[in-house]
Amino acid sequence: MRKKSLIFIVFLLLLNFSTINFSESFDDTTGLGVNLNVITCNNNNVCDTGEDFLSCPSDCGGGGGGGGGGEIPILEFFRNLTVTPEYTTANIKWNSNSPTIYIIKWGTTEEYKDGTLKNIHFNYDHSVDLTNLEPSTVYYFTIESDNYNGVKQIISNQTFTTLTPIDKIAPSNVTNARISSTISGIVLSWTNPEDKDFAYVRVVRSTDGYITDPFGGKLVYEGSGQYLRDANVEVGVRYYYTIFARDTSGNFSSGYPISIVHNPPTDGIVKIDKEVPSTTTVTTVTGTQEINYLLTQGDTKRDFKSGVTYEVDGNLKFKITALFKEEDQNMMWLEIRDTDRVVIGRYFFGKFDSSFSSKEVTIPAIRGNGYYTVSIWRYLNGEEQLIHQAGINMTTAAPKVDEKINEIIKNPTVATTSKVFTTGGIAVTSLGLFISLFTNVFSFADLAFVFLRIWSLILIFFGLRKKSRPWGTVYDSITKQPLDPAYVVLQDLEGNEIATAITDLDGRYGFLVPPGRYKITAHKTNYTFPSTKLMGKKEDELYVDLYFGEEIEIKEGEEVIAKNIPMDPIKFDWNEFAKKDHKLMKFFSRRDIILYHISNVLFTIGFAFTIIEVFIIPSLSVYIALGFYVVLLILKNTVIRSTSSYGRVKDKLNDDPLSFSIVRVYSLSSNNEVIHKVADKTGKYYCLLPNGKYYSKIENKNTDGSYTLVHTSEAIEVKRGYLNKVFKI
């Protein structure tokens, strides 16, 4: 008995000087904690790693025993919180100074609706993997955490962004490339791809053959424009050009090859090269291996055999793959021509895998019904050889009705129509007329007639006014649709070339010239100039001041030549059809034609009835209406021309012109050069631009002929289709 008492006393002494605790183990299915291992508490009032309120209550929130104990330490449930995002997953880690359980919620908004995870095991260290996330997306998450004692802590509005996949998809090639030889050099034009991430084009050339590397050959142009003039060329030499498109991720398209022998015309008439193929016979090149071809569109793959016609959906891109039995490093390209033998597109075959056992080319959606010839060419032993040829029938399904309605609703022209009728000038001018119109209303029929007259006058006023804009337009004499690219040449009366211009998508051009006498010629594939259908007319439904090749006299103060040039179609032009279908034009609307015809009919009927009323039932309202019609008749035949369509570059100290300075215009969003213009000797420049936001850089010409950057402007918003800012440097 005495021995047992001694042991009990020793046990009490030990308990007084040290705390014997047990670490916990958790059942994986129930989360029930069971103490197994002996852990010593150091009683330093700090809840260290390995201690918790069960093993060390004095340090981790259990109090200090009788007498009030020590301070309760701060509980930290979210130590070292880190997020490691990937493209479609994210890992979230943190630790706590007390074992906790948690609930985590996440989503693309602060409502956290995408997912929830719950953990019922008490742990110090926590790691959560979120899956099925969208790349390049901001996610929000919140964590609610509880410890053994039921203490709760929450963190909210935590964010992370998943990674953006590396863009390895090449942009589409340019289309509708044209080339011509002029007195001042070789001129190329093209249509930039519609890719949303398109950045600019890079044009390189060689005299030895086509260049397949965008950084090979001689660089002749880099920018987001759609034409260039290469003046550094020699007569009689064939020049090979490749036009590469680049996207914002740095990927280049396969390249559009085009070539010409520089033979400028001696008669001053520029002709766009029709690029007649050197041969139409498919040749099997001796000593080369057999090549098989595949046509792929969507999930469908077919053998692409020579001499066979294949059905292709014009709304989708498709792919042609060349399969070799052994490595092949010869240059190959694919060419598409329409039924008029006009080149729609060219594409170099790119390497498909790590070897040269296959090459492929991707053709963007053509969106034009009809038959097309697909030819595959190879450059071998210094010559171009046609090695494969097949046909495709392109079928484009009609868009759904609801999609067409949405397009119409979103059309800027339709959206602004309502604004036109709210202008204050119309309201003030019409007030007196409206009062007088209602003065002599004696019956319901009279009231209906008054409303009809009011509506007619409104339509007439807005439909009969001729739109005079500070540029000339080259357009289809039948459809009135602007033409691009059209090549416009300004000549003196001796036939010498003074200036040239290539029209934009809206068919626009213009020349800033000194006083003198000039003539204009216009050229466009599938069209002829001058128009015989409108010959002798001064105006039509939409355009005034029509031009048919006559002499133009520019007097002092009339520096800009901006004649409207109709051209007669001689063949169907798929390029113009596609442009209309894609609604690419910003300054042309068929609504204007319809409104013009309606207004003309209403004007004629209304004017006739008003004159009859003057003699039958004369009244104040009738005389006012007649006067209004007379004013409209004058407006109908009066064209008010825009002024100051050109800009100037001046010295800010003395207002002297900075003669022959270069005005470079850059897109504010992409920082790419859009266009540049050279001022004349009086410092004037003429610059047509799509509406948008830009900035400009001015380069002054030095006495030695070099140029120096002297000014970079602030942001400039173009609202009327041209830049006419006066720069004072």
Summary of the structure (lengths in Angstrom):
residues: 729
radius of gyration: 38.7
end to end distance: 111.4
largest distance: 144.8
contacts: 2125
relative contact order: 0.07
helix: 17%
strand: 39%
